[in-house]
Amino acid sequence: MGADREGSARCRPARAVAYAACGAVLLAGCASMPDSGDLRDVESTPRQDTQVRVFAMPPQQDASSTEIVQGFLEALTSDDPNYDTARKYLTKAAAKTWQPESQAMVLANGPSIQTDPRPAGREGASSITYTLQGSRVATVDAQQAFAPADGSYRRTVHLTRDAKSGQWRIDSLPQGVVMGKSDFQRNYTSVDKYYFASDTSAGETGQPVAVADPVFVRSRVDPTTQLVRSLLSGPTTWLGPVVRSSFPTGTALKKGVSGLVPDDQNRLTVPLNVKASRIGSVKCGEMATQLLFTLRNLTPTVDSVALQSVSGARMCDVSEEQAEATAWRASTKRPDYLYFLDGKHRLVRMATSGAEAVAVPGPFGAGTKPLRSVAVARDERTAAGVTSDGKSLYVTSLASDGSLGDAVLTSHGATEDDRLTAPSWDARGDLWVADRDPAKPQLYMLAQGVGQPLAVQIPELNGRIEDVRVAADGVRIALVVDKDGKQSLLVGRIERTKSDDQQEVSVLELRSATPGSEEVTAMSWAGDSRLVVVGREQGGVQQTRYVQVDGSTPDGPAPAALTGVLAIAASEDDRVPLVAKSQDDGIVRLPSGDQWQKVVKDGSAPVYPG
């Protein structure tokens, strides 16, 4: 949005750009538009270096109506904390009612602008209407939650000329802000804030399970304070029903607090209001743990968090080590082994550092039942396997004296592709698997892997489940769903209720994590809110990429290209190599910053615990 334009309006500085590193101030290129008629797209500003800060310029004296609209749109993409400069383009009444934080509308490009052809737009008139148009890409709501969007965007902006001053100002406009995709990428960053799964603890440890709730904050407008406020305000609407916060209702930052930064010991002190003044040490530790998990996601150098009461007294102080002892979080749990099936369909394992693969102890390693797919529990003591014909699911101990026992679930599908999917474990120790039998398609959950299979209700499901991966936290699940030959990756919220002493489990509010994809062939959780996906978009070729559970694309490079990927395995701990089954090369792995390396030629179904 700073390019020169054809037309009669004079050139003016659109905004100032300050380089934080050197303090130099530059002016963006001129932007001009004709006073009437169709206008070209307002181009998004090319993505800038992270040290670049963009400041809006106020309206110039006697600026034309077109320059006011252009300047206002420029100001929306600046680093002005409260949009004070943008408000200067509005009438006093409009400035009071405009709520820029209510929504960010993201368009494929900057909005194109057209003048209303009615006579009111002629020179000398006292009012004029412009129409903003574009193709929608996404929205960020008042809770800072991201959601993919499509379709057209069309909104009007009305201007009036002040009778006394003769200056044009905007008196009617849509709520929120609007900008192109590249401006959004420069202005906003995705960060996980953390809550605890409701009524859920991790295995034998009994620790509360941390759940990531991704939000977008303005990356150069005091992001630390923004993120703390967002955490204290509670989880996003989609995640809210299945998580809890240890912060008492109404807890907020102490009045007047802003500019939160860690001290020279990398400790961040967070002053809270009176609502948090009467809490015990355990609750305080959980609150500080939520903050530390959240803040380290934004600023990894933060080593500890101290909570401060409204009177200034220190309430508690939690280090990274203490936080990890307080709550269970998947991304801090490095797996001991990578698991896969060898050429004889036996379960083998190798250390994540890359030693030689050996058969696991117990029936699965002995090859008692040839396997097609496997899942290893998070504690790496138990495994579940689907037989090579896809009919039967077995669960057994990964111990030398383990026995196989009877199948815990059997499919009656006519073909292998109409039978059981690969299973998946959560941190609770519950096992998930789908039966693809066209006569009775169903997602099942087995409590602790041994309970009676419980049919999971998915009221919004439209299609057949082809793959299942439950999140470690046990409150989210990723499903590859086939509908009319199109395979989509959907993420749903897991809700557990009890009725007449019977547990009921549902997956609700399915949403796409890969909008635009036509075929998803493999996927795995690759972080607390991130998945790695193998698939292709319409008309495209197969590629491997990372996606966020909210459908956004995380910062950072995609994995190195690999052809013929049949399966993918990742750990939530990103220090562990990505592993895949390649049609040509067998089991391969991708160490950080490296290229794919062959592990074994004859192998299949690679998995990390989960």
SEFI-255380 format. One line per field, with one value per residue (C-alpha): residue number from 1; residue in three letters; x, y, z. Coordinates in steps of 0.2 Angstrom, whole numbers, plus 5000, padded with zeros to 4 digits. Layout:
% SEFI-255380
vexse	[NUM,...]
zaro	[ALA,...]
x	[X,...]
y	[Y,...]
z	[Z,...]
//
This chain:
% SEFI-255380
vexse	[1,2,3,4,5,6,7,8,9,10,11,12,13,14,15,16,17,18,19,20,21,22,23,24,25,26,27,28,29,30,31,32,33,34,35,36,37,38,39,40,41,42,43,44,45,46,47,48,49,50,51,52,53,54,55,56,57,58,59,60,61,62,63,64,65,66,67,68,69,70,71,72,73,74,75,76,77,78,79,80,81,82,83,84,85,86,87,88,89,90,91,92,93,94,95,96,97,98,99,100,101,102,103,104,105,106,107,108,109,110,111,112,113,114,115,116,117,118,119,120,121,122,123,124,125,126,127,128,129,130,131,132,133,134,135,136,137,138,139,140,141,142,143,144,145,146,147,148,149,150,151,152,153,154,155,156,157,158,159,160,161,162,163,164,165,166,167,168,169,170,171,172,173,174,175,176,177,178,179,180,181,182,183,184,185,186,187,188,189,190,191,192,193,194,195,196,197,198,199,200,201,202,203,204,205,206,207,208,209,210,211,212,213,214,215,216,217,218,219,220,221,222,223,224,225,226,227,228,229,230,231,232,233,234,235,236,237,238,239,240,241,242,243,244,245,246,247,248,249,250,251,252,253,254,255,256,257,258,259,260,261,262,263,264,265,266,267,268,269,270,271,272,273,274,275,276,277,278,279,280,281,282,283,284,285,286,287,288,289,290,291,292,293,294,295,296,297,298,299,300,301,302,303,304,305,306,307,308,309,310,311,312,313,314,315,316,317,318,319,320,321,322,323,324,325,326,327,328,329,330,331,332,333,334,335,336,337,338,339,340,341,342,343,344,345,346,347,348,349,350,351,352,353,354,355,356,357,358,359,360,361,362,363,364,365,366,367,368,369,370,371,372,373,374,375,376,377,378,379,380,381,382,383,384,385,386,387,388,389,390,391,392,393,394,395,396,397,398,399,400,401,402,403,404,405,406,407,408,409,410,411,412,413,414,415,416,417,418,419,420,421,422,423,424,425,426,427,428,429,430,431,432,433,434,435,436,437,438,439,440,441,442,443,444,445,446,447,448,449,450,451,452,453,454,455,456,457,458,459,460,461,462,463,464,465,466,467,468,469,470,471,472,473,474,475,476,477,478,479,480,481,482,483,484,485,486,487,488,489,490,491,492,493,494,495,496,497,498,499,500,501,502,503,504,505,506,507,508,509,510,511,512,513,514,515,516,517,518,519,520,521,522,523,524,525,526,527,528,529,530,531,532,533,534,535,536,537,538,539,540,541,542,543,544,545,546,547,548,549,550,551,552,553,554,555,556,557,558,559,560,561,562,563,564,565,566,567,568,569,570,571,572,573,574,575,576,577,578,579,580,581,582,583,584,585,586,587,588,589,590,591,592,593,594,595,596,597,598,599,600,601,602,603,604,605,606,607,608,609,610]
zaro	[MET,GLY,ALA,ASP,ARG,GLU,GLY,SER,ALA,ARG,CYS,ARG,PRO,ALA,ARG,ALA,VAL,ALA,TYR,ALA,ALA,CYS,GLY,ALA,VAL,LEU,LEU,ALA,GLY,CYS,ALA,SER,MET,PRO,ASP,SER,GLY,ASP,LEU,ARG,ASP,VAL,GLU,SER,THR,PRO,ARG,GLN,ASP,THR,GLN,VAL,ARG,VAL,PHE,ALA,MET,PRO,PRO,GLN,GLN,ASP,ALA,SER,SER,THR,GLU,ILE,VAL,GLN,GLY,PHE,LEU,GLU,ALA,LEU,THR,SER,ASP,ASP,PRO,ASN,TYR,ASP,THR,ALA,ARG,LYS,TYR,LEU,THR,LYS,ALA,ALA,ALA,LYS,THR,TRP,GLN,PRO,GLU,SER,GLN,ALA,MET,VAL,LEU,ALA,ASN,GLY,PRO,SER,ILE,GLN,THR,ASP,PRO,ARG,PRO,ALA,GLY,ARG,GLU,GLY,ALA,SER,SER,ILE,THR,TYR,THR,LEU,GLN,GLY,SER,ARG,VAL,ALA,THR,VAL,ASP,ALA,GLN,GLN,ALA,PHE,ALA,PRO,ALA,ASP,GLY,SER,TYR,ARG,ARG,THR,VAL,HIS,LEU,THR,ARG,ASP,ALA,LYS,SER,GLY,GLN,TRP,ARG,ILE,ASP,SER,LEU,PRO,GLN,GLY,VAL,VAL,MET,GLY,LYS,SER,ASP,PHE,GLN,ARG,ASN,TYR,THR,SER,VAL,ASP,LYS,TYR,TYR,PHE,ALA,SER,ASP,THR,SER,ALA,GLY,GLU,THR,GLY,GLN,PRO,VAL,ALA,VAL,ALA,ASP,PRO,VAL,PHE,VAL,ARG,SER,ARG,VAL,ASP,PRO,THR,THR,GLN,LEU,VAL,ARG,SER,LEU,LEU,SER,GLY,PRO,THR,THR,TRP,LEU,GLY,PRO,VAL,VAL,ARG,SER,SER,PHE,PRO,THR,GLY,THR,ALA,LEU,LYS,LYS,GLY,VAL,SER,GLY,LEU,VAL,PRO,ASP,ASP,GLN,ASN,ARG,LEU,THR,VAL,PRO,LEU,ASN,VAL,LYS,ALA,SER,ARG,ILE,GLY,SER,VAL,LYS,CYS,GLY,GLU,MET,ALA,THR,GLN,LEU,LEU,PHE,THR,LEU,ARG,ASN,LEU,THR,PRO,THR,VAL,ASP,SER,VAL,ALA,LEU,GLN,SER,VAL,SER,GLY,ALA,ARG,MET,CYS,ASP,VAL,SER,GLU,GLU,GLN,ALA,GLU,ALA,THR,ALA,TRP,ARG,ALA,SER,THR,LYS,ARG,PRO,ASP,TYR,LEU,TYR,PHE,LEU,ASP,GLY,LYS,HIS,ARG,LEU,VAL,ARG,MET,ALA,THR,SER,GLY,ALA,GLU,ALA,VAL,ALA,VAL,PRO,GLY,PRO,PHE,GLY,ALA,GLY,THR,LYS,PRO,LEU,ARG,SER,VAL,ALA,VAL,ALA,ARG,ASP,GLU,ARG,THR,ALA,ALA,GLY,VAL,THR,SER,ASP,GLY,LYS,SER,LEU,TYR,VAL,THR,SER,LEU,ALA,SER,ASP,GLY,SER,LEU,GLY,ASP,ALA,VAL,LEU,THR,SER,HIS,GLY,ALA,THR,GLU,ASP,ASP,ARG,LEU,THR,ALA,PRO,SER,TRP,ASP,ALA,ARG,GLY,ASP,LEU,TRP,VAL,ALA,ASP,ARG,ASP,PRO,ALA,LYS,PRO,GLN,LEU,TYR,MET,LEU,ALA,GLN,GLY,VAL,GLY,GLN,PRO,LEU,ALA,VAL,GLN,ILE,PRO,GLU,LEU,ASN,GLY,ARG,ILE,GLU,ASP,VAL,ARG,VAL,ALA,ALA,ASP,GLY,VAL,ARG,ILE,ALA,LEU,VAL,VAL,ASP,LYS,ASP,GLY,LYS,GLN,SER,LEU,LEU,VAL,GLY,ARG,ILE,GLU,ARG,THR,LYS,SER,ASP,ASP,GLN,GLN,GLU,VAL,SER,VAL,LEU,GLU,LEU,ARG,SER,ALA,THR,PRO,GLY,SER,GLU,GLU,VAL,THR,ALA,MET,SER,TRP,ALA,GLY,ASP,SER,ARG,LEU,VAL,VAL,VAL,GLY,ARG,GLU,GLN,GLY,GLY,VAL,GLN,GLN,THR,ARG,TYR,VAL,GLN,VAL,ASP,GLY,SER,THR,PRO,ASP,GLY,PRO,ALA,PRO,ALA,ALA,LEU,THR,GLY,VAL,LEU,ALA,ILE,ALA,ALA,SER,GLU,ASP,ASP,ARG,VAL,PRO,LEU,VAL,ALA,LYS,SER,GLN,ASP,ASP,GLY,ILE,VAL,ARG,LEU,PRO,SER,GLY,ASP,GLN,TRP,GLN,LYS,VAL,VAL,LYS,ASP,GLY,SER,ALA,PRO,VAL,TYR,PRO,GLY]
x	[5000,5013,5015,5013,4997,4990,4978,4976,4979,4995,5009,5010,5020,5009,5018,5035,5045,5058,5072,5074,5092,5098,5085,5083,5066,5061,5045,5035,5032,5018,5001,4988,4971,4959,4945,4932,4930,4937,4953,4967,4970,4979,4994,5000,5017,5031,5035,5048,5063,5057,5067,5057,5043,5030,5022,5006,5006,4991,4980,4988,4979,4967,4969,4957,4944,4954,4969,4960,4954,4972,4979,4967,4970,4989,4987,4978,4994,5005,5013,5002,4997,4980,4977,4977,4983,4970,4957,4963,4955,4938,4925,4925,4909,4916,4932,4922,4912,4925,4932,4948,4951,4934,4941,4955,4949,4963,4962,4972,4979,4976,4958,4953,4944,4930,4920,4902,4896,4882,4882,4887,4905,4907,4919,4911,4900,4900,4899,4906,4906,4920,4918,4932,4933,4944,4945,4944,4958,4955,4948,4955,4941,4940,4948,4962,4957,4961,4949,4951,4938,4934,4922,4921,4923,4913,4911,4908,4917,4907,4916,4909,4917,4917,4907,4919,4936,4933,4942,4937,4934,4927,4910,4905,4915,4915,4921,4938,4953,4956,4973,4981,4989,5007,5003,4995,5010,5021,5009,5004,5012,5004,5007,5001,4993,4991,4976,4973,4962,4946,4945,4960,4977,4992,4994,5001,5009,4992,4998,4986,4988,4993,4983,4989,4976,4984,4980,4987,4995,5002,5020,5028,5015,5020,5016,5021,5008,4995,4998,4997,4980,4974,4979,4970,4954,4952,4952,4945,4927,4931,4943,4934,4922,4936,4949,4951,4961,4969,4967,4952,4938,4941,4960,4968,4984,4986,4978,4991,5003,5010,5027,5030,5048,5060,5073,5092,5089,5077,5063,5046,5036,5017,5007,4989,4974,4965,4955,4971,4975,4968,4975,4985,5003,4997,4985,4998,5011,4998,4995,5013,5015,5002,5011,5028,5022,5014,5028,5042,5032,5034,5051,5061,5073,5061,5067,5055,5039,5035,5017,5015,5000,4991,5000,5017,5021,5028,5015,5026,5040,5041,5056,5055,5060,5046,5033,5037,5035,5018,5010,5012,5015,5018,5031,5043,5042,5056,5052,5064,5061,5055,5044,5040,5036,5050,5049,5041,5027,5035,5036,5054,5061,5077,5083,5078,5097,5097,5105,5101,5083,5078,5062,5052,5049,5033,5021,5022,5041,5040,5028,5014,5002,5008,5004,4998,4999,5003,5003,5013,5006,5014,5023,5030,5025,5010,5006,4991,4992,4980,4983,4989,4972,4965,4952,4958,4965,4976,4983,4998,5012,5030,5038,5046,5033,5018,5004,4993,4976,4960,4957,4949,4940,4936,4930,4918,4923,4924,4941,4957,4953,4936,4942,4952,4963,4979,4976,4981,4984,4982,4991,4976,4980,4964,4965,4957,4953,4940,4931,4929,4916,4904,4890,4894,4908,4912,4925,4929,4938,4944,4947,4965,4966,4957,4939,4924,4925,4914,4906,4911,4897,4902,4886,4895,4904,4901,4911,4921,4936,4952,4965,4965,4977,4972,4981,4992,4981,4966,4954,4958,4958,4964,4954,4957,4939,4935,4920,4917,4935,4942,4952,4952,4961,4948,4951,4938,4935,4933,4920,4917,4901,4893,4874,4867,4885,4889,4902,4898,4911,4908,4919,4911,4914,4925,4935,4947,4966,4970,4958,4961,4968,4961,4970,4978,4987,4996,4997,5004,5005,5021,5019,5006,4996,5005,5003,5013,5003,5007,4995,4991,4981,4969,4980,4996,5009,5011,5020,5024,5020,5016,4999,4991,4976,4967,4970,4984,5002,5016,5031,5047,5052,5042,5051,5063,5054,5052,5042,5031,5027,5015,5016,5023,5028,5033,5035,5027,5045,5053,5071,5066,5068,5053,5052,5042,5039,5044,5038,5056,5067,5058,5060,5068,5071,5074,5086,5084,5092,5097,5091,5081,5092,5088,5085,5080,5074,5062,5050,5033,5021,5033,5027,5033,5023,5005]
y	[5000,5013,5012,5027,5028,5036,5050,5069,5068,5075,5065,5064,5054,5039,5034,5034,5019,5019,5007,5002,4997,5014,5026,5032,5038,5036,5040,5027,5030,5042,5035,5044,5040,5049,5058,5048,5032,5014,5013,4999,4988,4995,4984,4977,4983,4970,4960,4970,4965,4962,4977,4989,4999,5008,5023,5031,5049,5060,5068,5083,5100,5101,5082,5076,5063,5050,5054,5052,5035,5030,5037,5029,5012,5015,5019,5003,4993,5004,5000,5014,5005,5012,5017,5035,5042,5032,5040,5057,5052,5050,5063,5065,5055,5040,5040,5037,5022,5014,4998,4992,4978,4970,4961,4960,4956,4949,4950,4941,4958,4976,4982,4989,5005,5012,5028,5028,5034,5044,5063,5066,5061,5076,5090,5102,5090,5088,5069,5054,5035,5023,5004,4993,4976,4961,4942,4936,4925,4925,4934,4937,4941,4951,4936,4936,4919,4916,4908,4905,4913,4914,4923,4942,4957,4972,4987,5005,5020,5037,5054,5071,5088,5099,5115,5126,5119,5112,5096,5078,5065,5048,5047,5030,5014,4995,4990,4982,4984,4977,4974,4963,4946,4953,4967,4955,4944,4959,4966,4950,4934,4918,4913,4899,4903,4889,4883,4866,4852,4851,4836,4828,4823,4814,4796,4791,4808,4816,4832,4844,4844,4860,4864,4877,4890,4899,4918,4932,4947,4963,4959,4976,4984,4978,4959,4953,4964,4960,4941,4942,4951,4939,4924,4932,4936,4917,4904,4907,4902,4886,4879,4886,4871,4859,4869,4878,4893,4894,4912,4918,4925,4944,4943,4956,4966,4979,4996,5006,4991,4990,4987,4971,4965,4953,4959,4956,4939,4934,4935,4943,4951,4952,4963,4957,4966,4962,4947,4937,4942,4927,4912,4898,4893,4878,4889,4903,4890,4884,4902,4906,4890,4896,4912,4905,4892,4906,4919,4906,4903,4922,4925,4910,4919,4921,4909,4912,4922,4931,4935,4951,4956,4973,4979,4975,4959,4944,4930,4916,4913,4899,4893,4883,4867,4870,4874,4857,4848,4857,4853,4840,4848,4837,4848,4846,4827,4820,4802,4788,4779,4780,4765,4756,4740,4730,4719,4705,4717,4716,4731,4738,4753,4764,4777,4795,4798,4786,4769,4752,4746,4731,4722,4728,4716,4706,4699,4714,4712,4693,4694,4684,4694,4703,4721,4735,4750,4753,4767,4767,4775,4791,4782,4769,4754,4749,4748,4745,4737,4733,4717,4717,4713,4728,4718,4717,4729,4722,4730,4723,4727,4732,4720,4703,4694,4703,4692,4696,4691,4694,4708,4723,4728,4720,4727,4718,4729,4719,4725,4731,4749,4747,4742,4750,4765,4767,4769,4784,4787,4803,4808,4801,4784,4783,4774,4781,4772,4773,4759,4763,4749,4757,4748,4755,4769,4774,4783,4773,4777,4764,4770,4766,4755,4741,4747,4743,4752,4768,4775,4793,4805,4817,4826,4837,4824,4823,4810,4795,4795,4789,4793,4798,4807,4813,4827,4823,4834,4823,4838,4840,4827,4828,4818,4815,4814,4808,4816,4813,4809,4824,4821,4836,4838,4843,4847,4844,4847,4832,4834,4821,4820,4808,4803,4789,4784,4781,4791,4800,4806,4818,4827,4844,4860,4852,4865,4864,4865,4864,4876,4874,4856,4843,4828,4825,4808,4808,4819,4819,4831,4841,4853,4859,4867,4862,4847,4841,4837,4828,4833,4843,4858,4858,4856,4855,4842,4833,4843,4842,4857,4863,4870,4877,4869,4885,4884,4897,4894,4895,4905,4896,4885,4870,4853,4848,4841,4822,4813,4798,4801,4787,4791,4804,4804,4819,4822,4837,4840,4849,4843,4826,4822,4821,4803,4797,4782,4785,4775,4774,4775,4766,4774,4791,4805,4824,4830,4849,4860,4845,4834,4818,4803,4785,4774,4757,4752,4739,4746,4755,4764,4775,4783,4792,4789,4795]
z	[5000,4996,4978,4966,4957,4941,4944,4948,4966,4972,4979,4998,5011,5016,5032,5041,5043,5058,5059,5077,5075,5069,5072,5054,5048,5030,5021,5011,4993,4987,4985,4974,4967,4955,4963,4954,4944,4946,4956,4956,4970,4985,4985,5001,5008,5005,5020,5030,5041,5059,5065,5054,5063,5052,5059,5051,5045,5049,5036,5027,5026,5012,5007,4994,4999,4990,5000,5016,5011,5006,5021,5033,5025,5026,5045,5048,5043,5054,5072,5080,5097,5098,5080,5086,5069,5060,5070,5064,5047,5055,5061,5080,5081,5070,5080,5096,5089,5079,5087,5077,5089,5085,5069,5057,5039,5029,5010,4997,4992,4999,4996,4979,4981,4970,4971,4971,4954,4961,4959,4977,4972,4960,4965,4976,4985,5003,5004,4995,4996,4992,4991,4997,4988,4989,4991,5009,5016,5034,5049,5067,5079,5095,5105,5092,5086,5067,5055,5037,5026,5007,4996,4992,5003,5000,5012,5010,5018,5018,5019,5023,5021,5036,5033,5043,5040,5023,5027,5022,5035,5036,5046,5042,5040,5044,5062,5064,5052,5034,5026,5013,5017,5016,5028,5040,5040,5044,5058,5067,5074,5080,5098,5109,5125,5138,5148,5157,5150,5161,5172,5164,5170,5162,5165,5182,5186,5189,5182,5174,5155,5146,5131,5118,5112,5097,5095,5084,5092,5084,5083,5086,5098,5115,5111,5128,5137,5123,5126,5145,5143,5131,5143,5157,5147,5145,5131,5114,5111,5101,5115,5130,5134,5137,5146,5162,5168,5186,5186,5196,5186,5184,5186,5175,5175,5188,5182,5171,5168,5151,5143,5152,5149,5158,5169,5168,5175,5162,5175,5170,5184,5181,5193,5195,5201,5217,5210,5212,5230,5239,5231,5238,5233,5222,5213,5211,5204,5191,5186,5184,5174,5162,5160,5158,5145,5136,5136,5132,5116,5112,5120,5123,5134,5148,5161,5175,5179,5196,5200,5210,5220,5219,5234,5226,5236,5227,5227,5219,5207,5195,5184,5168,5178,5191,5178,5169,5186,5188,5172,5158,5141,5125,5117,5132,5132,5121,5116,5119,5103,5085,5081,5064,5056,5048,5032,5042,5049,5066,5078,5080,5088,5087,5098,5092,5091,5076,5083,5075,5075,5086,5089,5104,5118,5118,5105,5093,5092,5090,5076,5084,5073,5057,5059,5047,5058,5076,5090,5105,5122,5128,5142,5129,5140,5129,5111,5100,5083,5068,5060,5042,5035,5044,5053,5072,5085,5098,5113,5123,5134,5128,5140,5137,5147,5138,5131,5116,5122,5112,5099,5108,5092,5075,5059,5047,5032,5015,5010,5019,5015,5022,5039,5054,5053,5062,5081,5092,5110,5121,5137,5148,5141,5130,5113,5097,5081,5067,5058,5039,5036,5024,5033,5050,5050,5067,5078,5094,5110,5122,5140,5145,5129,5137,5140,5130,5114,5115,5100,5098,5092,5078,5073,5060,5051,5032,5025,5030,5042,5034,5047,5066,5076,5094,5102,5117,5127,5124,5120,5101,5087,5069,5056,5038,5031,5013,5005,4986,4983,4992,5008,5020,5037,5050,5069,5081,5100,5111,5125,5138,5148,5160,5159,5171,5175,5157,5149,5132,5121,5106,5094,5090,5079,5066,5057,5042,5046,5027,5018,4999,5000,4989,4995,5012,5012,5028,5044,5062,5076,5076,5091,5104,5090,5074,5062,5048,5033,5016,5002,4987,4983,4967,4952,4962,4966,4983,4996,5015,5025,5043,5047,5063,5071,5067,5048,5048,5041,5055,5052,5046,5032,5026,5027,5013,4998,4997,4984,4986,5004,5011,5029,5041,5059,5070,5089,5097,5103,5088,5092,5086,5067,5056,5049,5034,5023,5006,4991,4984,4999,5013,5031,5030,5043,5042,5055,5059,5045,5035,5020,5021,5026,5023,5039,5032,5015,5020,5033,5035,5047,5056,5073,5088,5104,5103]
//
